[in-house]
Amino acid sequence: MVIGAKRDLKKEAYWRALVRGRAGSGLTIREWCRKHGVSVAAFCWWRRELVRRDAEPSRTTFLPVRVVPDIVPESHGGIEILLSDGRRIRLHGHVDRQGLADVLSVLEAAPC
């Protein structure tokens, strides 16, 4: 894969489902591919590619943070986090540090 290129997550999920489906089918790859209208070459390429992707170390990305005073009235307290894909998380009141770390880890993780 080209470094910096975005993955097509729908295509990846589609192929993950196909590879999982074949594993429990009891059919040979050739038989299964013929039955599902998939080329053997594409199936084998994606099976290897998915193994390679699953073996990649996770990449932690650090983003710059800009603190802006008085964005939320002090009486409410809270923070707003802008994720790398443009999504926003707004939190009010007390925020558990580990809970927030867990949520951010899930939201920023590469899908399976």
Biopython code that builds the backbone (N, CA, C, O; Angstrom):
import numpy as np
from Bio.PDB.StructureBuilder import StructureBuilder

atoms = [
    (1, "MET", "N", (0.849, -1.185, 0.000)),
    (1, "MET", "CA", (0.000, 0.000, 0.000)),
    (1, "MET", "C", (0.889, 1.240, 0.000)),
    (1, "MET", "O", (1.946, 1.243, 0.631)),
    (2, "VAL", "N", (0.482, 2.261, -0.682)),
    (2, "VAL", "CA", (1.232, 3.507, -0.737)),
    (2, "VAL", "C", (1.136, 4.193, 0.612)),
    (2, "VAL", "O", (0.052, 4.298, 1.187)),
    (3, "ILE", "N", (2.274, 4.663, 1.119)),
    (3, "ILE", "CA", (2.290, 5.343, 2.414)),
    (3, "ILE", "C", (1.454, 6.612, 2.314)),
    (3, "ILE", "O", (1.605, 7.392, 1.374)),
    (4, "GLY", "N", (0.587, 6.810, 3.275)),
    (4, "GLY", "CA", (-0.242, 8.003, 3.318)),
    (4, "GLY", "C", (-1.564, 7.847, 2.591)),
    (4, "GLY", "O", (-2.437, 8.706, 2.716)),
    (5, "ALA", "N", (-1.737, 6.760, 1.825)),
    (5, "ALA", "CA", (-2.989, 6.553, 1.104)),
    (5, "ALA", "C", (-4.072, 6.128, 2.096)),
    (5, "ALA", "O", (-3.800, 5.402, 3.052)),
    (6, "LYS", "N", (-5.289, 6.586, 1.860)),
    (6, "LYS", "CA", (-6.398, 6.214, 2.739)),
    (6, "LYS", "C", (-6.935, 4.855, 2.312)),
    (6, "LYS", "O", (-7.046, 4.557, 1.123)),
    (7, "ARG", "N", (-7.259, 4.053, 3.287)),
    (7, "ARG", "CA", (-7.830, 2.741, 3.017)),
    (7, "ARG", "C", (-9.324, 2.869, 2.787)),
    (7, "ARG", "O", (-9.996, 3.704, 3.393)),
    (8, "ASP", "N", (-9.828, 2.029, 1.904)),
    (8, "ASP", "CA", (-11.265, 1.943, 1.691)),
    (8, "ASP", "C", (-11.792, 0.959, 2.728)),
    (8, "ASP", "O", (-11.708, -0.254, 2.534)),
    (9, "LEU", "N", (-12.328, 1.471, 3.816)),
    (9, "LEU", "CA", (-12.730, 0.628, 4.934)),
    (9, "LEU", "C", (-13.903, -0.280, 4.585)),
    (9, "LEU", "O", (-14.016, -1.376, 5.132)),
    (10, "LYS", "N", (-14.777, 0.160, 3.680)),
    (10, "LYS", "CA", (-15.897, -0.687, 3.266)),
    (10, "LYS", "C", (-15.386, -1.886, 2.472)),
    (10, "LYS", "O", (-15.848, -3.012, 2.656)),
    (11, "LYS", "N", (-14.430, -1.627, 1.591)),
    (11, "LYS", "CA", (-13.859, -2.722, 0.797)),
    (11, "LYS", "C", (-13.117, -3.697, 1.720)),
    (11, "LYS", "O", (-13.229, -4.913, 1.570)),
    (12, "GLU", "N", (-12.366, -3.152, 2.665)),
    (12, "GLU", "CA", (-11.639, -4.006, 3.591)),
    (12, "GLU", "C", (-12.608, -4.865, 4.407)),
    (12, "GLU", "O", (-12.365, -6.057, 4.594)),
    (13, "ALA", "N", (-13.690, -4.280, 4.887)),
    (13, "ALA", "CA", (-14.687, -5.041, 5.659)),
    (13, "ALA", "C", (-15.332, -6.122, 4.797)),
    (13, "ALA", "O", (-15.573, -7.233, 5.270)),
    (14, "TYR", "N", (-15.611, -5.802, 3.540)),
    (14, "TYR", "CA", (-16.196, -6.760, 2.606)),
    (14, "TYR", "C", (-15.277, -7.975, 2.456)),
    (14, "TYR", "O", (-15.728, -9.117, 2.547)),
    (15, "TRP", "N", (-13.985, -7.721, 2.225)),
    (15, "TRP", "CA", (-13.047, -8.821, 2.040)),
    (15, "TRP", "C", (-12.801, -9.589, 3.323)),
    (15, "TRP", "O", (-12.594, -10.801, 3.284)),
    (16, "ARG", "N", (-12.818, -8.906, 4.463)),
    (16, "ARG", "CA", (-12.669, -9.618, 5.737)),
    (16, "ARG", "C", (-13.827, -10.613, 5.915)),
    (16, "ARG", "O", (-13.621, -11.747, 6.347)),
    (17, "ALA", "N", (-15.033, -10.173, 5.577)),
    (17, "ALA", "CA", (-16.200, -11.057, 5.689)),
    (17, "ALA", "C", (-16.066, -12.245, 4.737)),
    (17, "ALA", "O", (-16.388, -13.374, 5.108)),
    (18, "LEU", "N", (-15.592, -12.001, 3.513)),
    (18, "LEU", "CA", (-15.416, -13.095, 2.557)),
    (18, "LEU", "C", (-14.387, -14.102, 3.049)),
    (18, "LEU", "O", (-14.613, -15.310, 2.986)),
    (19, "VAL", "N", (-13.258, -13.604, 3.538)),
    (19, "VAL", "CA", (-12.194, -14.494, 4.007)),
    (19, "VAL", "C", (-12.692, -15.323, 5.202)),
    (19, "VAL", "O", (-12.424, -16.522, 5.280)),
    (20, "ARG", "N", (-13.412, -14.686, 6.125)),
    (20, "ARG", "CA", (-13.969, -15.423, 7.274)),
    (20, "ARG", "C", (-14.992, -16.458, 6.819)),
    (20, "ARG", "O", (-15.033, -17.573, 7.339)),
    (21, "GLY", "N", (-15.817, -16.082, 5.844)),
    (21, "GLY", "CA", (-16.853, -16.985, 5.345)),
    (21, "GLY", "C", (-16.278, -18.232, 4.704)),
    (21, "GLY", "O", (-16.828, -19.321, 4.864)),
    (22, "ARG", "N", (-15.195, -18.090, 3.991)),
    (22, "ARG", "CA", (-14.570, -19.234, 3.329)),
    (22, "ARG", "C", (-13.942, -20.172, 4.349)),
    (22, "ARG", "O", (-13.954, -21.389, 4.166)),
    (23, "ALA", "N", (-13.395, -19.613, 5.418)),
    (23, "ALA", "CA", (-12.669, -20.420, 6.401)),
    (23, "ALA", "C", (-13.545, -21.522, 6.995)),
    (23, "ALA", "O", (-13.061, -22.631, 7.218)),
    (24, "GLY", "N", (-14.795, -21.245, 7.249)),
    (24, "GLY", "CA", (-15.668, -22.237, 7.868)),
    (24, "GLY", "C", (-16.553, -22.981, 6.893)),
    (24, "GLY", "O", (-17.439, -23.729, 7.306)),
    (25, "SER", "N", (-16.329, -22.788, 5.611)),
    (25, "SER", "CA", (-17.233, -23.359, 4.610)),
    (25, "SER", "C", (-16.982, -24.833, 4.316)),
    (25, "SER", "O", (-17.900, -25.535, 3.892)),
    (26, "GLY", "N", (-15.770, -25.314, 4.530)),
    (26, "GLY", "CA", (-15.435, -26.682, 4.169)),
    (26, "GLY", "C", (-15.119, -26.850, 2.692)),
    (26, "GLY", "O", (-14.812, -27.954, 2.243)),
    (27, "LEU", "N", (-15.191, -25.754, 1.927)),
    (27, "LEU", "CA", (-14.905, -25.792, 0.495)),
    (27, "LEU", "C", (-13.450, -25.418, 0.244)),
    (27, "LEU", "O", (-12.823, -24.750, 1.066)),
    (28, "THR", "N", (-12.917, -25.847, -0.890)),
    (28, "THR", "CA", (-11.591, -25.373, -1.288)),
    (28, "THR", "C", (-11.736, -23.907, -1.688)),
    (28, "THR", "O", (-12.839, -23.419, -1.934)),
    (29, "ILE", "N", (-10.612, -23.225, -1.745)),
    (29, "ILE", "CA", (-10.660, -21.815, -2.153)),
    (29, "ILE", "C", (-11.257, -21.692, -3.542)),
    (29, "ILE", "O", (-12.103, -20.830, -3.782)),
    (30, "ARG", "N", (-10.824, -22.545, -4.458)),
    (30, "ARG", "CA", (-11.330, -22.491, -5.837)),
    (30, "ARG", "C", (-12.848, -22.698, -5.875)),
    (30, "ARG", "O", (-13.556, -21.952, -6.551)),
    (31, "GLU", "N", (-13.352, -23.710, -5.152)),
    (31, "GLU", "CA", (-14.794, -23.982, -5.129)),
    (31, "GLU", "C", (-15.567, -22.808, -4.518)),
    (31, "GLU", "O", (-16.594, -22.375, -5.041)),
    (32, "TRP", "N", (-15.039, -22.309, -3.396)),
    (32, "TRP", "CA", (-15.727, -21.227, -2.707)),
    (32, "TRP", "C", (-15.775, -19.960, -3.568)),
    (32, "TRP", "O", (-16.802, -19.286, -3.642)),
    (33, "CYS", "N", (-14.651, -19.649, -4.213)),
    (33, "CYS", "CA", (-14.594, -18.449, -5.057)),
    (33, "CYS", "C", (-15.551, -18.573, -6.236)),
    (33, "CYS", "O", (-16.238, -17.611, -6.577)),
    (34, "ARG", "N", (-15.604, -19.741, -6.858)),
    (34, "ARG", "CA", (-16.521, -19.951, -7.986)),
    (34, "ARG", "C", (-17.959, -19.759, -7.524)),
    (34, "ARG", "O", (-18.749, -19.095, -8.195)),
    (35, "LYS", "N", (-18.299, -20.347, -6.367)),
    (35, "LYS", "CA", (-19.660, -20.259, -5.826)),
    (35, "LYS", "C", (-20.064, -18.807, -5.528)),
    (35, "LYS", "O", (-21.233, -18.448, -5.669)),
    (36, "HIS", "N", (-19.078, -17.960, -5.107)),
    (36, "HIS", "CA", (-19.375, -16.577, -4.713)),
    (36, "HIS", "C", (-18.984, -15.542, -5.762)),
    (36, "HIS", "O", (-19.076, -14.341, -5.509)),
    (37, "GLY", "N", (-18.548, -15.993, -6.937)),
    (37, "GLY", "CA", (-18.227, -15.063, -8.021)),
    (37, "GLY", "C", (-17.018, -14.189, -7.747)),
    (37, "GLY", "O", (-16.978, -13.024, -8.141)),
    (38, "VAL", "N", (-16.030, -14.764, -7.066)),
    (38, "VAL", "CA", (-14.821, -14.027, -6.705)),
    (38, "VAL", "C", (-13.637, -14.701, -7.376)),
    (38, "VAL", "O", (-13.563, -15.929, -7.417)),
    (39, "SER", "N", (-12.708, -13.910, -7.901)),
    (39, "SER", "CA", (-11.532, -14.528, -8.519)),
    (39, "SER", "C", (-10.607, -15.076, -7.432)),
    (39, "SER", "O", (-10.452, -14.482, -6.365)),
    (40, "VAL", "N", (-10.000, -16.220, -7.733)),
    (40, "VAL", "CA", (-9.079, -16.851, -6.783)),
    (40, "VAL", "C", (-7.910, -15.920, -6.492)),
    (40, "VAL", "O", (-7.477, -15.800, -5.346)),
    (41, "ALA", "N", (-7.395, -15.257, -7.538)),
    (41, "ALA", "CA", (-6.253, -14.354, -7.360)),
    (41, "ALA", "C", (-6.600, -13.211, -6.404)),
    (41, "ALA", "O", (-5.808, -12.879, -5.522)),
    (42, "ALA", "N", (-7.785, -12.607, -6.576)),
    (42, "ALA", "CA", (-8.191, -11.499, -5.698)),
    (42, "ALA", "C", (-8.375, -11.998, -4.266)),
    (42, "ALA", "O", (-7.960, -11.342, -3.311)),
    (43, "PHE", "N", (-8.999, -13.160, -4.132)),
    (43, "PHE", "CA", (-9.213, -13.716, -2.801)),
    (43, "PHE", "C", (-7.879, -13.936, -2.083)),
    (43, "PHE", "O", (-7.711, -13.547, -0.927)),
    (44, "CYS", "N", (-6.942, -14.563, -2.781)),
    (44, "CYS", "CA", (-5.642, -14.858, -2.174)),
    (44, "CYS", "C", (-4.876, -13.577, -1.847)),
    (44, "CYS", "O", (-4.226, -13.481, -0.806)),
    (45, "TRP", "N", (-4.960, -12.593, -2.749)),
    (45, "TRP", "CA", (-4.271, -11.325, -2.483)),
    (45, "TRP", "C", (-4.842, -10.676, -1.225)),
    (45, "TRP", "O", (-4.086, -10.238, -0.358)),
    (46, "TRP", "N", (-6.162, -10.611, -1.117)),
    (46, "TRP", "CA", (-6.782, -9.974, 0.040)),
    (46, "TRP", "C", (-6.520, -10.754, 1.324)),
    (46, "TRP", "O", (-6.338, -10.158, 2.386)),
    (47, "ARG", "N", (-6.500, -12.071, 1.233)),
    (47, "ARG", "CA", (-6.221, -12.862, 2.430)),
    (47, "ARG", "C", (-4.824, -12.530, 2.956)),
    (47, "ARG", "O", (-4.654, -12.342, 4.160)),
    (48, "ARG", "N", (-3.823, -12.455, 2.076)),
    (48, "ARG", "CA", (-2.459, -12.084, 2.486)),
    (48, "ARG", "C", (-2.409, -10.645, 2.981)),
    (48, "ARG", "O", (-1.757, -10.350, 3.983)),
    (49, "GLU", "N", (-3.097, -9.750, 2.281)),
    (49, "GLU", "CA", (-3.097, -8.334, 2.649)),
    (49, "GLU", "C", (-3.705, -8.117, 4.033)),
    (49, "GLU", "O", (-3.192, -7.320, 4.818)),
    (50, "LEU", "N", (-4.783, -8.815, 4.331)),
    (50, "LEU", "CA", (-5.420, -8.658, 5.637)),
    (50, "LEU", "C", (-4.529, -9.180, 6.759)),
    (50, "LEU", "O", (-4.493, -8.599, 7.844)),
    (51, "VAL", "N", (-3.813, -10.265, 6.507)),
    (51, "VAL", "CA", (-2.852, -10.765, 7.495)),
    (51, "VAL", "C", (-1.769, -9.716, 7.723)),
    (51, "VAL", "O", (-1.376, -9.456, 8.860)),
    (52, "ARG", "N", (-1.286, -9.112, 6.626)),
    (52, "ARG", "CA", (-0.247, -8.081, 6.736)),
    (52, "ARG", "C", (-0.772, -6.872, 7.516)),
    (52, "ARG", "O", (-0.082, -6.348, 8.390)),
    (53, "ARG", "N", (-1.989, -6.434, 7.200)),
    (53, "ARG", "CA", (-2.558, -5.271, 7.887)),
    (53, "ARG", "C", (-2.760, -5.544, 9.371)),
    (53, "ARG", "O", (-2.533, -4.670, 10.208)),
    (54, "ASP", "N", (-3.187, -6.757, 9.690)),
    (54, "ASP", "CA", (-3.399, -7.096, 11.098)),
    (54, "ASP", "C", (-2.090, -7.148, 11.872)),
    (54, "ASP", "O", (-2.080, -6.977, 13.091)),
    (55, "ALA", "N", (-0.982, -7.384, 11.168)),
    (55, "ALA", "CA", (0.324, -7.465, 11.821)),
    (55, "ALA", "C", (0.984, -6.093, 11.980)),
    (55, "ALA", "O", (1.978, -5.969, 12.696)),
    (56, "GLU", "N", (0.445, -5.062, 11.321)),
    (56, "GLU", "CA", (1.032, -3.719, 11.416)),
    (56, "GLU", "C", (0.937, -3.217, 12.851)),
    (56, "GLU", "O", (-0.080, -3.418, 13.515)),
    (57, "PRO", "N", (1.989, -2.568, 13.330)),
    (57, "PRO", "CA", (1.884, -1.976, 14.666)),
    (57, "PRO", "C", (0.891, -0.823, 14.618)),
    (57, "PRO", "O", (0.781, -0.123, 13.611)),
    (58, "SER", "N", (0.177, -0.636, 15.712)),
    (58, "SER", "CA", (-0.773, 0.473, 15.741)),
    (58, "SER", "C", (-0.006, 1.788, 15.720)),
    (58, "SER", "O", (1.074, 1.910, 16.298)),
    (59, "ARG", "N", (-0.582, 2.751, 15.048)),
    (59, "ARG", "CA", (0.065, 4.054, 14.947)),
    (59, "ARG", "C", (-0.668, 5.049, 15.834)),
    (59, "ARG", "O", (-1.854, 5.319, 15.646)),
    (60, "THR", "N", (0.053, 5.580, 16.791)),
    (60, "THR", "CA", (-0.516, 6.597, 17.655)),
    (60, "THR", "C", (-0.227, 7.946, 17.024)),
    (60, "THR", "O", (0.912, 8.261, 16.682)),
    (61, "THR", "N", (-1.257, 8.716, 16.881)),
    (61, "THR", "CA", (-1.108, 10.028, 16.269)),
    (61, "THR", "C", (-1.322, 11.100, 17.325)),
    (61, "THR", "O", (-2.308, 11.082, 18.061)),
    (62, "PHE", "N", (-0.393, 12.021, 17.384)),
    (62, "PHE", "CA", (-0.543, 13.150, 18.282)),
    (62, "PHE", "C", (-0.952, 14.353, 17.458)),
    (62, "PHE", "O", (-0.365, 14.627, 16.412)),
    (63, "LEU", "N", (-1.937, 15.055, 17.919)),
    (63, "LEU", "CA", (-2.433, 16.227, 17.222)),
    (63, "LEU", "C", (-2.179, 17.458, 18.074)),
    (63, "LEU", "O", (-2.167, 17.385, 19.302)),
    (64, "PRO", "N", (-1.976, 18.586, 17.413)),
    (64, "PRO", "CA", (-1.772, 19.803, 18.198)),
    (64, "PRO", "C", (-3.058, 20.176, 18.938)),
    (64, "PRO", "O", (-4.166, 19.938, 18.457)),
    (65, "VAL", "N", (-2.881, 20.757, 20.101)),
    (65, "VAL", "CA", (-4.014, 21.181, 20.922)),
    (65, "VAL", "C", (-3.925, 22.680, 21.109)),
    (65, "VAL", "O", (-2.862, 23.217, 21.421)),
    (66, "ARG", "N", (-5.033, 23.342, 20.918)),
    (66, "ARG", "CA", (-5.088, 24.776, 21.141)),
    (66, "ARG", "C", (-6.129, 25.020, 22.220)),
    (66, "ARG", "O", (-7.296, 24.664, 22.058)),
    (67, "VAL", "N", (-5.704, 25.627, 23.318)),
    (67, "VAL", "CA", (-6.612, 25.903, 24.423)),
    (67, "VAL", "C", (-7.209, 27.286, 24.205)),
    (67, "VAL", "O", (-6.497, 28.280, 24.069)),
    (68, "VAL", "N", (-8.530, 27.319, 24.176)),
    (68, "VAL", "CA", (-9.237, 28.574, 23.960)),
    (68, "VAL", "C", (-10.039, 28.879, 25.221)),
    (68, "VAL", "O", (-10.939, 28.119, 25.579)),
    (69, "PRO", "N", (-9.726, 29.971, 25.888)),
    (69, "PRO", "CA", (-10.457, 30.300, 27.118)),
    (69, "PRO", "C", (-11.906, 30.702, 26.834)),
    (69, "PRO", "O", (-12.224, 31.233, 25.770)),
    (70, "ASP", "N", (-12.757, 30.441, 27.794)),
    (70, "ASP", "CA", (-14.159, 30.867, 27.771)),
    (70, "ASP", "C", (-14.962, 30.317, 26.599)),
    (70, "ASP", "O", (-15.933, 30.945, 26.176)),
    (71, "ILE", "N", (-14.586, 29.172, 26.070)),
    (71, "ILE", "CA", (-15.390, 28.592, 24.993)),
    (71, "ILE", "C", (-16.685, 28.001, 25.552)),
    (71, "ILE", "O", (-17.724, 28.041, 24.894)),
    (72, "VAL", "N", (-16.618, 27.451, 26.770)),
    (72, "VAL", "CA", (-17.785, 26.918, 27.458)),
    (72, "VAL", "C", (-17.901, 27.707, 28.757)),
    (72, "VAL", "O", (-16.902, 27.893, 29.451)),
    (73, "PRO", "N", (-19.089, 28.171, 29.094)),
    (73, "PRO", "CA", (-19.230, 28.926, 30.351)),
    (73, "PRO", "C", (-18.682, 28.129, 31.526)),
    (73, "PRO", "O", (-18.869, 26.915, 31.610)),
    (74, "GLU", "N", (-18.003, 28.827, 32.433)),
    (74, "GLU", "CA", (-17.369, 28.179, 33.572)),
    (74, "GLU", "C", (-18.371, 27.408, 34.425)),
    (74, "GLU", "O", (-18.008, 26.399, 35.028)),
    (75, "SER", "N", (-19.604, 27.852, 34.489)),
    (75, "SER", "CA", (-20.581, 27.180, 35.333)),
    (75, "SER", "C", (-20.855, 25.754, 34.850)),
    (75, "SER", "O", (-21.231, 24.896, 35.648)),
    (76, "HIS", "N", (-20.672, 25.498, 33.568)),
    (76, "HIS", "CA", (-20.910, 24.160, 33.029)),
    (76, "HIS", "C", (-19.649, 23.323, 33.031)),
    (76, "HIS", "O", (-19.720, 22.105, 33.192)),
    (77, "GLY", "N", (-18.507, 23.943, 32.858)),
    (77, "GLY", "CA", (-17.254, 23.211, 32.739)),
    (77, "GLY", "C", (-17.339, 22.244, 31.564)),
    (77, "GLY", "O", (-18.434, 21.829, 31.186)),
    (78, "GLY", "N", (-16.251, 21.897, 31.009)),
    (78, "GLY", "CA", (-16.294, 20.924, 29.932)),
    (78, "GLY", "C", (-15.165, 21.129, 28.946)),
    (78, "GLY", "O", (-14.433, 22.118, 28.990)),
    (79, "ILE", "N", (-15.051, 20.162, 28.059)),
    (79, "ILE", "CA", (-14.037, 20.240, 27.015)),
    (79, "ILE", "C", (-14.649, 19.764, 25.703)),
    (79, "ILE", "O", (-15.652, 19.051, 25.681)),
    (80, "GLU", "N", (-14.022, 20.176, 24.630)),
    (80, "GLU", "CA", (-14.420, 19.709, 23.303)),
    (80, "GLU", "C", (-13.166, 19.176, 22.624)),
    (80, "GLU", "O", (-12.126, 19.834, 22.619)),
    (81, "ILE", "N", (-13.272, 17.979, 22.049)),
    (81, "ILE", "CA", (-12.149, 17.349, 21.365)),
    (81, "ILE", "C", (-12.514, 17.193, 19.903)),
    (81, "ILE", "O", (-13.565, 16.642, 19.573)),
    (82, "LEU", "N", (-11.649, 17.678, 19.027)),
    (82, "LEU", "CA", (-11.842, 17.537, 17.587)),
    (82, "LEU", "C", (-10.950, 16.395, 17.124)),
    (82, "LEU", "O", (-9.725, 16.491, 17.202)),
    (83, "LEU", "N", (-11.565, 15.301, 16.637)),
    (83, "LEU", "CA", (-10.817, 14.139, 16.181)),
    (83, "LEU", "C", (-10.229, 14.391, 14.803)),
    (83, "LEU", "O", (-10.646, 15.313, 14.103)),
    (84, "SER", "N", (-9.264, 13.575, 14.414)),
    (84, "SER", "CA", (-8.544, 13.782, 13.161)),
    (84, "SER", "C", (-9.452, 13.720, 11.940)),
    (84, "SER", "O", (-9.127, 14.313, 10.911)),
    (85, "ASP", "N", (-10.595, 13.011, 12.022)),
    (85, "ASP", "CA", (-11.494, 12.919, 10.873)),
    (85, "ASP", "C", (-12.586, 13.985, 10.894)),
    (85, "ASP", "O", (-13.511, 13.942, 10.083)),
    (86, "GLY", "N", (-12.481, 14.954, 11.831)),
    (86, "GLY", "CA", (-13.431, 16.054, 11.879)),
    (86, "GLY", "C", (-14.559, 15.857, 12.890)),
    (86, "GLY", "O", (-15.293, 16.803, 13.176)),
    (87, "ARG", "N", (-14.711, 14.655, 13.435)),
    (87, "ARG", "CA", (-15.748, 14.438, 14.443)),
    (87, "ARG", "C", (-15.378, 15.195, 15.712)),
    (87, "ARG", "O", (-14.200, 15.419, 15.992)),
    (88, "ARG", "N", (-16.405, 15.591, 16.485)),
    (88, "ARG", "CA", (-16.190, 16.326, 17.727)),
    (88, "ARG", "C", (-16.784, 15.548, 18.892)),
    (88, "ARG", "O", (-17.814, 14.886, 18.772)),
    (89, "ILE", "N", (-16.102, 15.651, 20.014)),
    (89, "ILE", "CA", (-16.609, 15.075, 21.261)),
    (89, "ILE", "C", (-16.705, 16.220, 22.248)),
    (89, "ILE", "O", (-15.721, 16.920, 22.489)),
    (90, "ARG", "N", (-17.885, 16.416, 22.822)),
    (90, "ARG", "CA", (-18.074, 17.454, 23.836)),
    (90, "ARG", "C", (-18.371, 16.770, 25.161)),
    (90, "ARG", "O", (-19.268, 15.932, 25.255)),
    (91, "LEU", "N", (-17.612, 17.136, 26.173)),
    (91, "LEU", "CA", (-17.760, 16.542, 27.493)),
    (91, "LEU", "C", (-18.052, 17.636, 28.503)),
    (91, "LEU", "O", (-17.434, 18.700, 28.479)),
    (92, "HIS", "N", (-18.989, 17.369, 29.382)),
    (92, "HIS", "CA", (-19.363, 18.331, 30.421)),
    (92, "HIS", "C", (-19.257, 17.650, 31.773)),
    (92, "HIS", "O", (-19.475, 16.445, 31.895)),
    (93, "GLY", "N", (-18.924, 18.422, 32.771)),
    (93, "GLY", "CA", (-18.815, 17.878, 34.112)),
    (93, "GLY", "C", (-17.519, 17.110, 34.294)),
    (93, "GLY", "O", (-16.583, 17.253, 33.508)),
    (94, "HIS", "N", (-17.474, 16.290, 35.341)),
    (94, "HIS", "CA", (-16.272, 15.522, 35.653)),
    (94, "HIS", "C", (-16.044, 14.455, 34.583)),
    (94, "HIS", "O", (-16.981, 13.770, 34.172)),
    (95, "VAL", "N", (-14.805, 14.320, 34.140)),
    (95, "VAL", "CA", (-14.447, 13.318, 33.138)),
    (95, "VAL", "C", (-13.376, 12.412, 33.737)),
    (95, "VAL", "O", (-12.321, 12.880, 34.167)),
    (96, "ASP", "N", (-13.658, 11.116, 33.760)),
    (96, "ASP", "CA", (-12.691, 10.142, 34.233)),
    (96, "ASP", "C", (-11.573, 10.036, 33.201)),
    (96, "ASP", "O", (-11.826, 9.770, 32.027)),
    (97, "ARG", "N", (-10.352, 10.243, 33.640)),
    (97, "ARG", "CA", (-9.196, 10.279, 32.734)),
    (97, "ARG", "C", (-9.022, 8.965, 31.981)),
    (97, "ARG", "O", (-8.832, 8.975, 30.765)),
    (98, "GLN", "N", (-9.084, 7.842, 32.679)),
    (98, "GLN", "CA", (-8.902, 6.543, 32.015)),
    (98, "GLN", "C", (-10.074, 6.242, 31.081)),
    (98, "GLN", "O", (-9.885, 5.702, 29.991)),
    (99, "GLY", "N", (-11.276, 6.592, 31.512)),
    (99, "GLY", "CA", (-12.448, 6.391, 30.655)),
    (99, "GLY", "C", (-12.333, 7.168, 29.363)),
    (99, "GLY", "O", (-12.650, 6.648, 28.293)),
    (100, "LEU", "N", (-11.883, 8.410, 29.451)),
    (100, "LEU", "CA", (-11.695, 9.232, 28.260)),
    (100, "LEU", "C", (-10.615, 8.636, 27.362)),
    (100, "LEU", "O", (-10.774, 8.596, 26.142)),
    (101, "ALA", "N", (-9.524, 8.175, 27.956)),
    (101, "ALA", "CA", (-8.449, 7.551, 27.174)),
    (101, "ALA", "C", (-8.969, 6.318, 26.443)),
    (101, "ALA", "O", (-8.619, 6.096, 25.283)),
    (102, "ASP", "N", (-9.798, 5.516, 27.104)),
    (102, "ASP", "CA", (-10.363, 4.315, 26.477)),
    (102, "ASP", "C", (-11.272, 4.678, 25.313)),
    (102, "ASP", "O", (-11.193, 4.062, 24.251)),
    (103, "VAL", "N", (-12.135, 5.672, 25.502)),
    (103, "VAL", "CA", (-13.052, 6.100, 24.441)),
    (103, "VAL", "C", (-12.265, 6.623, 23.245)),
    (103, "VAL", "O", (-12.563, 6.256, 22.109)),
    (104, "LEU", "N", (-11.275, 7.465, 23.474)),
    (104, "LEU", "CA", (-10.478, 8.007, 22.375)),
    (104, "LEU", "C", (-9.716, 6.906, 21.652)),
    (104, "LEU", "O", (-9.577, 6.947, 20.429)),
    (105, "SER", "N", (-9.231, 5.942, 22.381)),
    (105, "SER", "CA", (-8.503, 4.816, 21.773)),
    (105, "SER", "C", (-9.412, 4.056, 20.820)),
    (105, "SER", "O", (-8.988, 3.688, 19.724)),
    (106, "VAL", "N", (-10.653, 3.816, 21.219)),
    (106, "VAL", "CA", (-11.589, 3.104, 20.367)),
    (106, "VAL", "C", (-11.962, 3.937, 19.143)),
    (106, "VAL", "O", (-12.019, 3.410, 18.032)),
    (107, "LEU", "N", (-12.213, 5.227, 19.334)),
    (107, "LEU", "CA", (-12.626, 6.079, 18.228)),
    (107, "LEU", "C", (-11.527, 6.296, 17.193)),
    (107, "LEU", "O", (-11.824, 6.435, 16.007)),
    (108, "GLU", "N", (-10.282, 6.326, 17.612)),
    (108, "GLU", "CA", (-9.180, 6.586, 16.706)),
    (108, "GLU", "C", (-8.545, 5.309, 16.168)),
    (108, "GLU", "O", (-7.687, 5.375, 15.287)),
    (109, "ALA", "N", (-8.949, 4.151, 16.678)),
    (109, "ALA", "CA", (-8.362, 2.882, 16.247)),
    (109, "ALA", "C", (-8.817, 2.530, 14.846)),
    (109, "ALA", "O", (-9.908, 2.901, 14.413)),
    (110, "ALA", "N", (-7.963, 1.811, 14.154)),
    (110, "ALA", "CA", (-8.324, 1.303, 12.831)),
    (110, "ALA", "C", (-9.373, 0.214, 13.011)),
    (110, "ALA", "O", (-9.253, -0.616, 13.912)),
    (111, "PRO", "N", (-10.405, 0.207, 12.161)),
    (111, "PRO", "CA", (-11.428, -0.819, 12.273)),
    (111, "PRO", "C", (-10.886, -2.200, 11.929)),
    (111, "PRO", "O", (-9.897, -2.335, 11.208)),
    (112, "CYS", "N", (-11.553, -3.223, 12.458)),
    (112, "CYS", "CA", (-11.136, -4.600, 12.199)),
    (112, "CYS", "C", (-11.665, -5.073, 10.877)),
    (112, "CYS", "O", (-11.417, -6.213, 10.485)),
]
sb = StructureBuilder()
sb.init_structure("model")
sb.init_model(0)
sb.init_chain("A")
sb.init_seg("    ")
for serial, (resi, resn, name, xyz) in enumerate(atoms, 1):
    if name == "N":
        sb.init_residue(resn, " ", resi, " ")
    sb.init_atom(name, np.array(xyz, "f"), 0.0, 1.0, " ", f" {name:<3s}", serial, name[0])
structure = sb.get_structure()
